[in-house]
């Protein structure tokens, strides 16, 4: 059954939000009513999880100061990733508001749930409403927007590289279309390629045409560099991978690093060509992709995330083992 998480106005959806929170916090967990109804709901951004029949089954809120809280899912609906959807909605709202940091008080029993979304503990354990809690925080990407006081920069048509002058935003639906979109981007780089793929998706990257394109790129000249970030090497090693074999042969120009577990929370997968082009899967589990061979602004945003993770990642020793 499909579940949607939607913004919810407090005045309009007060009854549904209160019913969920009363069931979970007051009745199930014994939170005193005077603590649950803290007077901050009028100024908060609220979220409702609704199933396809219209039943209200979960909720959460975001305060103007970046505090996420009142995350609740009705008992019959737990274990279906609904809490993750609510948390993602709150974080995305914080980003649209221009916040650079969000915080929350996690019940100690569910700290790992928040860790998987990138939240890190701050300080020690404490009691809140008679329940052990841990303060946690997540630093958000800095919005890439020029201040109003900075004058617009005139971009002359002649400054756009000829080979990308006709570049435009494109979308690709389905595995085959996504493959074509990836290959289009891999034909454009001249200096650097960055690949972020949780398990180096076999359908997209374990292909001779992709390997040939990347092989031609890294053999182009000494300044080029190919960096690859993954979450896990298990599938890569157990099934074999053409790109892994290429990296072993050209290890001076190709480096693969594994993101540490506490930071391996991104659902997006992407490829960056130099500092100007990108191929993006917003959710690596679905072949719904988008790409642009010349979009320096979006590429810069993705590059900042990649470089942040790269600096905190390390080579996976399992990938160095040559199979005989």
N, C-alpha and C positions, 0 to 999 in steps of 0.2 A: 504494500500500500504506500502511495506517495505522500510525503509530508512536505509542507511549505512553511517557511519562517518569514513572517511579514512584519513590517513596522505596525505598531498599535498605539493609537491615541488613548491616553489615560481616561479622558472624560467619556470617550465612546465605548471603550472596552474594559472599563473598570471592573465590572461584575465578573467577566471571564478571568481576568488577571487575578483578582482577589480569590476567586474560587480555587484556582490551581495552587496559589501560594498558601492558602489556608489548609488545603489537603496535605501538601507536602511538608510545609514548615511548622504549622501550628498543630495539626492533628498527628502527623506521622513523627515529627522530630521534637515536638514539645516546646517549640519556640514561643515565648510569651507574646501575646497580641500587641502589647505596647512597644515591643522591639520590632516586630514584623512591620507594623504600620508606623513608620518612622517620620512621616510627614514630608518625605522627599520625592514621592511618586509624581506630584504635579509637575515638577521640573525635569523629570527623567525622560529618556527615550526608551520606549518599551517595545518588546518583540513577542509575538505569539506564534507558536507552532500549531499548525492546523492540518488535520488529515484530509483526505480527498472527500470525505463525507461532511466536512465542515466542523468536526469536533475539535475543541480547543484542548490540546494535550501537553503543552509546555510553554514556558515563558522565561523572560530575562529582562534586565534593564541596564541602561548606561546613564550615569549621572554626568552633568556638565564638566565635572573635574576629572573625568576619565575613569571613574570607578565602575566596574562591571559587577553586578550582583543580582540577587533574587533569581538565580538560575534554577529552574525547577522543571521536572518532567514527571507526569503522572506515572505511578508504579507499573501499570500494565504496558506502558510504552518504552520502558527503559531497555537499554541494550541494543537500540536500533540507530544509534548515531545521531539522535535528535538533539541531544545536548551540544554536540559538536556544531551542528547547524546554527543553533541559537548563539553560541559563542562566536562563531565566524561572522554572524550578522552584526553582533555588537562591535566587534573589532573593525569591520568594514565601515560601520557608521562613524566610529571614532576617527578613522582615516579621512572620511569625507568632511568631518568637522575641523580637520586640520590639527588634531591632537597628535603629539609626538610620543605619547606614552599612555598606556592603560594599566590599571591596577585592579586587584580583587583580593578578597579574603576567602581562601579555599579551605573547605573542611579537609582535615588531614587525610581522611579516607580516600579523597579523590584528587590528591596532589598530582599524581601521575597523569590524570586526564588533562590537566592544564599544562603540564610539562610538554606533552605531545603537541601542544599548540604554540610552544615557544615561551611560555611564561616561566620565569625563574624565581626561586624563593628570595625573600628579603627579610632579614631578621630571624627571630626565633618563633617557636610555637606559642600561641596564646589562646585564651578561652574567650568565646563570644557566644552569648545566649546559651551558656552551659555546654558548648560543643568545641572541641579543639580545632583551631584554625591556624593557617599559615598565610602570611601576606606574600603576594606574588606580583610580578610586574612584567610587562612586555613592551619593548621599545619599538615604535612604529617607524616605517620608512619616512624620511623627510619629504613632504610634498615638493615636487619640482615645479615651482611657480615663481616667476619673477615678481619682485615687489612692485607696487604701483608707482614708486618713485623712480624706477629704472626705465629710461626711455627705450622704446622699441628699437630693435636693431634691424636695419634694412638688409634684406638678403637679396643679393643680385642673382638673377637667373644663371649668369655665367659661373657662379661659384658652386653650383650643383654639379657633381661629377657627371659627365656625359652618359656613362653607363647606367646611372640611376635616375636620370632626369625624368623618366616616365614611371618611376616607382609609385605604387599606390597601395593603400591598405586593402588586403584581401582576406577572405575567410574560406576555410576548407572544412567540409563535413564528411566524415568517414575516413577509414584507414587509407584507402588508395589516394584520395585527394590530399590527405595530410602528408603522405609520402612525397607527392609532387611539390607541395608547398615547401617542404624541407629542402628538397633538391634545388629549388629555385634560389633559396637563401644561400646554400652552400656554394653556389657558383659565383658569389659576389665578393667574398673577403680577399684581402691582399696582405694583411698583417696579423690578425688574431681571430681565433674562433673560440668561443666559450660555450660549452654544452652542459646544461643542468638537466639530468634525467635520473629519476629515482633508482632505477635498475638498468639503465642504458637500454631502454625499450627495444626488444629484439625486432619488433615489426618495423620500426623506423630506422634503427641504426645498424642492425646485423644484416646488412645488405651490401652486395658488391658495388652497386652504383654509388652508395653513400661512402663506402670505404675508398673507392677509386677517387671520388671528389676530394675527400680529405687527404688522401695520399698525395694527390697532385698539389694540394694546397701546401702541405708541410714541406714538400720537396722544392717549393717555389724559390726559396732563398733562405739565408741564415736568420733574418730578423723575425720570421713567422713563429707563431706559438699556438698550440692547441691545448686548451685546458678543459678537463672533464670532471664534473662533480656528480657523485652518486650517493645514495643512501645505503645501499646494500650490494655486496658483490656475489651473493649466493647464487642467484640465477645466472649471472654472467659466467661464473666458473663452472657450474654444474651443466649448463647447456652449451658452453662455448660461445665465442663471440668474435666476429671478424675484426671489429674495431679494437678489441683487446689484443689480438695478435698483431695488429698494426702498431699499437702503442708499445708492445714489447720489442718490435723491430726498430722503432724510431723513438726510443725512450728519451733521447736528448731534446726532442721537439714536442713530444706528447706526454702529458702528465695527467694521471687519474688520481683524484683524492676522494676520500669518503667523509661525508659530513658527520660530525659527532651526533649521537642519538638525541641529545637534548635540543639540538638545532634542526634535526631532520623532520621538520613539520610542514614544509611547503608542499602544496598539492600541485602547483604549477610546474611545468617542464618547459624549457626554452633553449633556443640556440641563438647566439649573438654573433654577427659578422662584423668585425672591426668595431667601430663605435657608431655605426649608422643603421644597421639592418637587424631585424629579429624575426624569429619564428617562435610562436607561443602556443602552448596547450594550457589553458587556464586550469584544467584538471587532467593530470596525466593518465587517469583511468578512462578518459573519453577522447575519441579522435575528433574533437571539435577545435580546430586550430585557426589561428590568425597570423598574418605576416605582413611585413612591409620592408622592402629592400632599402628604403631610405626614410628613416624616422629617428633622427638622433635623440630627440627628447625621450621617447619611450624606451629606446635602446639604453640610454643613460640610466633610466630608472632601474631597469633589469640588471644592468651592469653593476650598479651600486650594491644590489642584493647579492649578486654572484660574488663580487670581490669580498664582501663582508664574510660570507660563508667560506670562501677559499682560504682566507687568512686564518680561519679557525679550524680548518680541516687538515687531514694528514693522509699520506699514502696508505693504502690498505696492503699489508704484507702478503695477504693471500693472493693478490693479483700478480705478484712478482714471480710466483712459482711457475716454472715452465713445465708443461705436461709432456712427458716422454712417450 
